[in-house]
């Protein structure tokens, strides 16, 4: 085993140990909701008050699942809730533990397992029913992992199971997460197929990208296609290239092609009404700005429009209202607002659920790689994986004797660029100059108000004093600094 592999193994064990320790400390209540004392479904309440469901399938292997976000994204096959349930079971059934280890779950399950890669699996051993065993053997390998492309093999397997007699069907349970996973994979494929169809229709003149009341430039049409057919994606164009109009056009196109009904736009408070004006200017789609006191906002949530616009701060206050509503598309404008993944605002934003998402930012990366990571946690947390793997892969670090790490630099950045390339479209002004019309400069002269004139004359008087002094002797560095400051303020 080379050093790099050993380092990865050590890091993996460290991450599992962390979840084990938190499983000891962070669980408030564990309730068995099934019939079996161990191989069952457990409702787990953490000390934060959040409730998740843990399914125990094995006491020795990481084949158990949880509905929490950490399990879905950490790639280690466990989480603090799973570890906490196993700890509780170990205490409660210490005298029967080996007996339960030798047993198998009473009902076979087809389930979704999240680890280094996401797989559809069947619990082992396979059912005793000869017919059911033969059927499953055609679809899964010796470890119970579904073979072939999920969008082809999984529907075929489910279809055959549904045709079995009721007695055989009752011997196996298909988890809801499996159906959700299949739906998502089918949607990804459908969007790819629809893009090919749409572009073919555009070439034939049957369809058009003119979905707004204003024509789009060539690079903007490219941006609309990137957003509309990317499902969850980022547009990182330079400032002034029309990210807003591209997002509005992509939303209108999704309404035509995918029948989306509700869009949530999250932006800085200063831009809410600007978004509403742009939408009304370029489309006939309904729009509302969510604002006012809690009672007024609650009424707006009851009567959602196609476009619903709110500022970042309100996501924190109205989290429960937002979770109760279903949005087909979430647009984050100035998405660098969630670049710090530790903030409460970023945490609330990442809990918003929608099949489609547009992330708009002119500065996807300002100072640290962690900022890019935080934004991708909203787009799709599986793209860059858990933070510990991301740091291990892209940071050069030095481990100190205290156990902490010191960042020395970065590595594998070309790989990182390739990894995010399918999801990010960025153009700067020089890239699109040929698409833009010639620049027109217009000068408007506006008379200053009396308060502005008063302030101007105060600085003018101070400048005159300093200039008179400069004719008699050289100005000191401090006087020179004051002179330049006054000139700047006069210009302002």
N, C-alpha and C positions, 0 to 999 in steps of 0.2 A: 504494500500500500504506500503510495507516494505521499509527500508532505501535504500537498494540496488536498488530496482525498481524505487524509487523516484530519486535516483542519475542518473540512466539511462535516465529517462524522462528529467531531467534537462540538461543532456549532449546533448540529441537529440535536445531539443529546442535551446540550445546554438549553435549547428551546423547549424540549419536552419536559425537562426538569423544572423550568420556569412555570409551565402550565400545571405541573403536578403540585408545585408549592402553592400556586394561586387557587388550585382546586381545594386545598386544605383551608384556605383563608377566606375566599370570596363567595362561597355559596351560602345563601341564607336558608333555603328549603329545597328538599328533593322529595318528589311524590311519584310513586310507582303508579302508572296509569294502565298497566296491562295485567295479565293473569299470572305470568311466570314471575317468581321472586327475583330473578336475575336477568334473564333474556327477555327484556321488556322495553316499553317506552316510558321514559321518565320526564316529568315536568320539573324543570330546574329554575329556581329563582335566585338570581345573584344578589349580592349586597347592594347593587345599584338599583334594584327593583325590577330589572328586565327579566323576562321569562322566556326560556328556550326549551326545546324538546330534544332529548338525548335518546338514541336508540342503541341499546347494548346488544351486540351480536357475538362478541368474543371477549374472554377475560385475559387472553394472552397475546393477541395480535391487534394491531391498530385497524380494525375493521368496523369500529363503531362510528356513528355519525351524530352531528348536532346541527341545529338550525342557526347557530350564531355566525356572525360575519367572520370571526377569526378562524373557525374551522374551515370555512369555504376558501379562505385565501392563504393560510399559513403554510400549506404544502407539507405538513408533518403528520397529517392523519389523526390528530387529536386536538383537544382544547381544554381549557380549565374546567368546563362543565362536564365533559366526558371523564376527565381525571377525577373530578370531585365525586361523581356518581360511583366510579370504581372504588374510590377510597371508602365511601360510605358502605358499599356492598361488602367490601373486605372486612370491615369492622362488624357488620351485622351478621355475616355468614362465615365467620372465620373457621368454625368447626366443620363446615360443609364445602369449603372453597374448592378443594381438589375434586370433590364429587361434581360440582357445577362445571369445572374446567373440562372434565371428561364428557360432559353432555354437549348437545348441539341445540340451537334455538328450536323450539317446538314447531314453528311454522317457517318454511323457507321463504326468503324474501328476495325480491329484485330491488336493488337499492343503488344510490349514487354515492360513490366514494371520492372525496377530495383529498388528494395527496400531491406528489410531485406532478402527477397528471390526473385529470378527472376521468373516472371509469365507471361504467355500469357493471354491476356484479350480481351474482347469485350466491346466497349463503351456501356453504358446504357443511356436511355432505349433501348431495342432491337427494330429492325426495325418494321414498321407497317405491312409489307408484311407477311401474315399468313404463307406462305411456308417458308420464310427465318427465321421468328421468331421460328417456330417449329424446324427447322434444328438446329439453334444455341442453343436452349434450351436443346437439347440432349447432347451437348458438354460442356456447361458452367453452373456454379452455379448461385445463385441469385445475386452475386456480379459481375458476368461477367468473372470469372476466369475459364480458361480451366481446365477440370478435367481429371484425368488419366495420364498415362505416355506420355510425349510430343511426343516421337518418334512413338507412336502408334495412339494417338487420334488426333494430329495435322495433319498428312498426310491424315487421314480419313476425317477430317473436310474440308481441302482444296480440296480434291477430290470431295466431295459432292457439294461444292460451285461452282467448275468448271463445273459441270453438270447442274447447274441451267440455266434457260433462261437469256439472256443478261440483260433484264429489272431488274431482281432480283439481278443479280451479281453487277450491277452498284450501288446498295444501300449500298454496303459494300466494304471497301478498306483494303487490307492486306499489312501492312508495310514491307519494305524490311528487317528490323531488325528481323522480325518473320521468314522469309525464311533463313536468316543467322544463326539464333539461331537453327533452325531445322537441318540445314546442319551440324552445329558443334556437336549437340547431336547425330546425326546419325553417324558421323565420330568417336565419342568416342565409341559408341557401336560396330561399325565395327572393330575398332582396337582391342577391347576386344575379339570379336569373332575370329578375325584373329590370335590372340596370341594362343587361344585354338587350332585352326586348325594347326598352325605352329608347336606347341609342339607335337601334335599328329603325324604330318608328320615326325618330327625328330625321335620320338620313333619307327616309322615304317621303318626308314631308307631312306625315300623319300626326306628328306630335311636335311640341315646341317647348323651349325653355322660357318663353315669354309669358310668365305667370304673374307678372306685376304690370302695373300701368306705366312702367318706364322700362326702356330697353336696358339690358345688362351688357357690360363689356365682356370681351372674350374670357378674360381671366376670372371674372365674376361667375360666368356660366360654369367654368371648371370648379369653382368653389361651391356652387350650388349642388353640382353632381357629387362632389366629395362629401358634403354634409348629408344630403338626402339619401345617398346609398351607402353611407358608412356606418349607419345605425347609431353608434356612439363614437364621436370623433371630434377632433380639434381643428379649428381654423385659426391660424396664428399670423395672419397677414399684418404687414406694417400699418401703423396708424394712418387713417385717411384713405384706405383702399376699399372701404365699404363693407366691413364685416357684418354690420347690422342688416343692410339690404340683402346680402347673400343669405343670411340666416332666415330672414322673412320669406324670401323666395323659396328656400329649401323647405320651410314649413308648409308653404302653400302647395308645393309640389307633392309633399308627403300626404297632404289632404286629398289631392287628386288620385294618387297612386296607392296609398295604404289606408285611406279612410280614417286618418287620425282625427280626433274630435276636440282634444284639449291640450293646450300648450301652456307651460309655466315658464315665464321669462324672469330670471333673477339677475338683477343688475344693481349698481350703486344708486342710492336714492336720487342723486342729481340727474340720472339718466332715465328715470321711469317715464316721465311725460314726453321725453324726446322719443323713446321707443313707441309710445302710443301715437304720437304725431306721424312718425314714419310709417307705421302700419296703416293708419287711416289714409295717408297720402298715396300709398302704393297698392293697397288692396281694399276689398269690400268686406273683409273678414271681421267678425265682431271682436272687440277688444275692451278691456277694462283695467284700470290701475287699482290694485288692492292697497288701500290706505285708510286712515281714520282710526277711531277708537276701536276696542275689541268688539263691541256690539255691531258697529258699522262693517267691520271686516268680516265678521261671522255671516252677515247677510250677503256680502259679496261672494263668499265661499259657497253659499247655497245656490247661487245663480251664476255659475261659472260661464265664461264666454270661450271663444276659440283661443284667443290670446289673453292670458292673465299675467299681469306684470307686478312684481313686488321687489323690494330691496332686500339685500342680504340680511340685515338685522331682523327683519320680520320673520324670516325662516326660523330663527331661534325662538321667537315668541309664539309663533303659530304652528309649531311642529305637529301637534296633535291634529289640527285642522287639515294640514297638508297630507298627513299619513292616511287620513280617512278618505281623501279624494284620490282618484286615479288620473294621472296625467300620461298622455301618450308620448309627449316630448318635453324635455326640460332643457332650456337654453340658459347657460351661464355666460353673462357678459362681464368683461373685465375679470376673467376667472382667476387672475393672480390673487384675488381676494382670498382664495382658499389655499395659497401656496404653503402656508404654515399648517401642517396637518395636526398640530397639537391644539389649535384654537377650537373653541366651542362652535363658532360659525362654520368652520370647515367640517367638523364632526356632524353637525345637523344637515349640512348640504349633502354630505355623502350618504345620508339615510334616505334621501329622496329616491323613489323608484320610478322608472319609466323605461319602456323598450328602446326609446330613441333619446339621444342627448347630443346637443351641440355645445362645445366649449369654445368660447371666443376670447382671445387674448393676444395682444401685440407683444407681450413679454412673457412667454412660457417659462423662461429661465432667466432670473436676474442675478442671483448670487450663488445659490447652492443647488446641487443635483436633487436634494430633498424636495425642493419646490416643484420640480417636474414630477417627482414621484407622487406628491400629494395630489396634484391635479389628475394624474392617471388613476389614483384611487377612486375618483369619481367616475371617470370614463369607464374603466373596467379594471378592478383590482387584480385580475388574473394576468394582465399583460406584463406587469413588472414584478409580480409575485409579492411575497411578504417583505417588509422593510429589512429584516435581518439578512435575507438572501440578496436583496438589492445592494445593501451596503457591502456585503462580502464580495459581490461580483464587480462592483464599479468603484469602490474606494480602496486606496492603498492605506492600510492602517498599521499602527504599531501597538501591540498589546503591552500595557504597563504591568508592573508587579502587583498593583492594586486590583487588577482585573479589568480596569477601564481601558478605553482605546483612544489613541491620538491619530487624527487624520493627517496623512502625509501627502496625499494627492489623489489622482483618479487613474483608472485603468479601464480597458475594454470599451472605450467610448464609441469606437466604430460599430461595435456590436450593439451598443445601446441605440445608436442612430438607426441601425437597420431594424431593430426591434420595434421602435415607435413609428417608423416611416409610414406604414399603412394607415395610421390613425391621425397623422399630422400633415396639414398642408400649410406651408408658409411661403409668402411672396413678399419681397421688398419692392420699393418703388422702381428701382433699376430693372427689375425683372419684367415689369408690365408697362414700361413707358410707351411701347408701340401701341398698346391698347387704349391708352388714355388720350383724351383730346388735348389740344394745345392749351397751355396755361394762359389764363387771362387775369391780369392784375388790375384791380380797381382801387383807387385811392379816394377815401372819403374824409373830408375835413370837418371836424365837429368842434364847436366852441366849448371851452371849459366852463364849468359852473363857478359861481363865486367862491365856494369853499375850496375848490381846486386851485383857483387863481391865488387865493390867500396863502395856501400851502406852498405853491410855486414861488411866490414872491419872498417868502421866508427863506427858502433855500437859495434863491437868487441873491438876496442880501448877504447871506453868509458866504457865498462864492465870491461876491464883489469884495468883501473884506479880505478874504484870503488872497485874491489876486493882487490887491493893493499891497499886501504884506510881501508878496512874492517879488514885487518890483524893488523893494528895499533890501531884501535878504532872501537867501534860499529857505524854502519851507522845511520844517522838521518832518520826519517820517509820519508822525502822528497827524500833523496838519495836512500833509499830502493825502493821507488816507481819508480824512474828513472831506477834503475838496472833491475827491473822486466819488465819495458816497453822496454828497449833495448833488453833483451832476447827474448821477444815476437816478436819484429821486426826482429831480426836475424832469428828466425824460419820462419817467413813469407817470 
